[in-house]
């Protein structure tokens, strides 16, 4: 084996690693945020792929025919997209809870800039998403993500795709994300119900009471107070759900 063949093999192996890791990093929470320019994400994916290439079992790419190599590349991109989007689906529970909180507290705004997973996301959802991203790096959860990317080669060897298992995991992630989002927003549903019921009874007792002008400040104040009290638990619950999912890549 001459030097040219060795270099081509190393380049193709690094390209296969970049296909999976680069696709995953485009959507992973923390790494794939919209606030990060795509060029920066791409550059980081290149550096991370070069650093992790010796640790993953991707060898002999130079001896593979062009057509099977393209199919293998497509499989690696699919697996990377699955890892990134599934983690993003779980993380979107925080945005969903913030969106519901904004609706309950009367702070929703269809023209607000969307930094979360919903178009026209509320300000509270944007705040929770930014806090969740900061928590990922503060708690070093991003190290667990990178470790899971390396461990994914044990669950999904290069070039092998299990579409049935991937589809089932996506469905379970959607269900878990919805359940987690509703659970995080449940106290605010109860709070809104109690406040609106109280204001309705007050309006029945005093028809001349301007309920809207009285209820709006109370809803906003109680919603913000509830966010201050429940915010740490909401962030911790989302981070724990992400950590549990990434720990599933370990053996």
C-alpha positions in Angstrom: 0.0 0.0 0.0 1.6 3.3 -1.1 1.3 6.6 0.6 -1.4 8.0 -1.8 -3.7 5.1 -1.0 -3.1 5.6 2.7 -3.9 9.3 2.5 -7.0 8.6 0.4 -8.2 6.1 3.0 -7.7 8.4 5.9 -9.5 11.2 4.1 -12.5 9.0 3.2 -12.6 7.7 6.8 -12.6 11.3 8.1 -15.3 12.2 5.7 -17.5 9.4 6.9 -17.0 10.6 10.5 -17.8 14.1 9.5 -21.0 13.0 7.8 -22.4 11.6 11.1 -21.0 14.2 13.5 -21.6 17.2 11.3 -25.2 16.2 10.6 -25.8 15.7 14.4 -24.1 19.0 15.4 -26.3 21.0 13.1 -29.3 20.1 15.3 -28.0 19.2 18.8 -29.1 21.5 21.6 -26.4 24.0 22.4 -24.3 23.3 19.3 -27.1 23.7 16.7 -28.8 26.9 17.9 -30.0 29.4 15.4 -28.0 32.1 17.0 -24.8 30.3 16.0 -23.8 31.0 12.4 -23.8 27.9 10.2 -20.2 28.5 9.2 -19.1 28.4 12.9 -21.0 25.2 13.4 -19.5 23.7 10.3 -16.0 24.6 11.4 -16.5 23.1 14.8 -17.9 19.9 13.2 -14.8 19.7 11.1 -12.4 20.1 14.1 -14.4 17.7 16.2 -14.5 15.1 13.4 -10.7 15.4 13.0 -10.2 14.9 16.7 -12.6 11.9 17.1 -11.8 10.1 13.8 -9.1 7.9 15.5 -11.6 6.8 18.2 -14.3 5.5 15.9 -14.2 2.2 13.9 -14.3 3.7 10.4 -11.5 2.1 8.4 -11.0 0.6 5.0 -13.1 3.3 3.2 -10.6 3.4 0.4 -11.3 -0.2 -0.5 -15.0 0.3 -0.9 -16.5 0.8 -4.4 -17.9 4.3 -5.2 -21.6 3.4 -5.2 -21.5 1.5 -1.9 -19.4 4.3 -0.5 -22.1 6.9 -1.4 -24.7 4.6 0.2 -22.6 4.4 3.3 -22.2 8.2 3.4 -26.0 8.6 3.1 -26.5 6.2 6.0 -24.0 8.1 8.2 -25.8 11.4 7.4 -29.2 9.8 8.3 -27.9 8.5 11.6 -26.4 11.9 12.4 -29.6 13.7 11.6 -31.6 11.2 13.7 -29.3 11.9 16.7 -29.5 15.6 16.4 -33.3 15.9 15.6 -34.3 13.4 18.4 -32.3 15.4 21.0 -33.8 18.6 19.6 -37.3 17.1 20.0 -36.7 16.4 23.6 -35.2 19.8 24.2 -38.2 21.4 22.6 -40.3 20.5 25.6 -38.8 23.5 27.3 -39.9 25.8 24.5 -43.3 24.2 24.5 -43.7 24.9 28.2 -42.5 28.5 27.8 -45.0 29.0 24.9 -47.8 27.7 27.1 -46.7 29.9 30.0 -46.7 32.9 27.8 -50.2 32.1 26.6 -51.5 31.5 30.2 -49.8 34.7 31.6 -51.0 36.9 28.7 -47.5 37.6 27.4 -47.7 35.9 24.0 -46.8 37.9 21.0 -47.1 36.6 17.5 -44.6 39.1 16.3 -41.9 38.2 18.8 -38.6 36.8 17.4 -38.5 33.0 17.4 -35.4 31.6 19.1 -37.1 28.4 20.1 -38.8 25.6 18.1 -42.0 27.6 17.5 -42.6 30.4 15.0 -43.6 33.5 16.8 -42.4 32.0 20.1 -43.2 34.0 23.2 -40.6 36.0 25.1 -40.8 33.5 28.0 -40.1 30.6 25.7 -37.1 32.4 24.3 -35.8 33.1 27.9 -36.3 29.5 28.9 -34.5 28.3 25.7 -31.5 30.6 26.3 -31.4 29.5 30.0 -31.6 25.8 28.9 -28.7 26.3 26.4 -26.6 28.0 29.2 -27.4 25.1 31.5 -26.2 22.6 29.0 -22.7 24.1 29.0 -22.7 24.9 32.7 -23.5 21.3 33.7 -21.1 20.0 31.1 -23.9 18.1 29.4 -22.2 18.9 26.1 -19.4 16.5 27.1 -22.1 13.8 27.4 -23.4 14.6 23.9 -19.9 14.3 22.4 -19.4 11.0 24.3 -22.8 9.8 23.0 -21.7 10.6 19.4 -18.7 8.3 19.8 -20.7 5.6 21.5 -23.2 5.7 18.7 -20.8 3.8 16.6 -21.4 0.8 18.9 -25.2 1.0 18.5 -25.0 1.9 14.8 -21.9 0.5 13.1 -20.8 2.4 10.0 -23.0 1.7 7.0 -25.8 -0.1 8.9 -29.2 1.5 9.2 -32.1 0.2 11.3 -35.0 2.3 10.0 -37.6 0.6 12.2 -35.7 1.3 15.4 -35.0 4.9 14.4 -38.7 5.5 13.7 -39.8 4.0 17.0 -37.3 6.1 18.9 -38.5 9.3 17.2 -42.1 8.5 18.1 -41.1 7.8 21.7 -39.1 11.1 21.8 -42.1 13.0 20.5 -44.4 11.5 23.1 -41.9 12.0 25.9 -41.3 15.6 24.8 -45.0 16.4 24.8 -45.5 14.7 28.2 -42.6 16.6 29.6 -43.7 19.9 28.2 -47.3 19.5 29.5 -45.8 18.4 32.9 -43.7 21.5 33.1 -46.6 23.8 32.2 -49.2 22.0 34.4 -48.8 24.3 37.4 -49.4 27.4 35.3 -52.6 25.8 33.8 -53.9 25.4 37.4 -52.8 28.9 38.3 -54.6 30.4 35.3 -57.7 28.4 36.0 -57.9 29.5 39.6 -57.3 33.2 38.7 -59.8 33.3 35.8 -62.4 31.5 37.9 -61.9 34.0 40.7 -62.1 36.9 38.3 -65.3 35.4 36.8 -66.9 35.1 40.2 -65.8 38.7 41.0 -67.4 39.9 37.8 -70.6 38.2 38.7 -70.6 39.8 42.1 -69.7 43.2 40.7 -70.8 43.6 37.1 -69.3 47.1 36.9 -65.8 45.7 37.6 -63.4 46.1 34.6 -62.3 42.5 34.7 -59.9 42.7 31.8 -57.9 45.6 33.2 -57.8 44.0 36.7 -57.1 40.5 35.6 -54.3 41.2 33.0 -51.7 42.6 35.6 -52.6 39.9 38.0 -52.0 37.1 35.4 -48.7 38.7 34.3 -47.5 39.1 37.8 -48.5 35.6 39.0 -47.1 34.1 35.8 -43.7 35.8 36.3 -43.7 34.8 40.0 -44.5 31.2 39.0 -41.7 31.2 36.5 -39.2 32.4 39.2 -40.3 29.7 41.5 -40.7 26.8 39.0 -38.0 27.9 36.5 -35.1 26.0 38.1 -37.2 22.8 38.3 -38.3 23.2 34.7 -34.7 23.6 33.5 -33.4 20.7 35.7 -36.2 18.4 34.4 -35.4 19.1 30.8 -31.6 18.7 31.3 -32.2 15.4 33.1 -34.4 14.1 30.3 -31.6 14.9 27.8 -29.0 13.3 30.0 -31.0 10.1 30.4 -31.4 9.9 26.6 -27.8 10.4 25.9 -26.8 7.9 28.6 -28.7 5.3 26.6 -25.9 5.2 24.1 -23.5 3.8 26.7 -22.9 0.1 27.5 
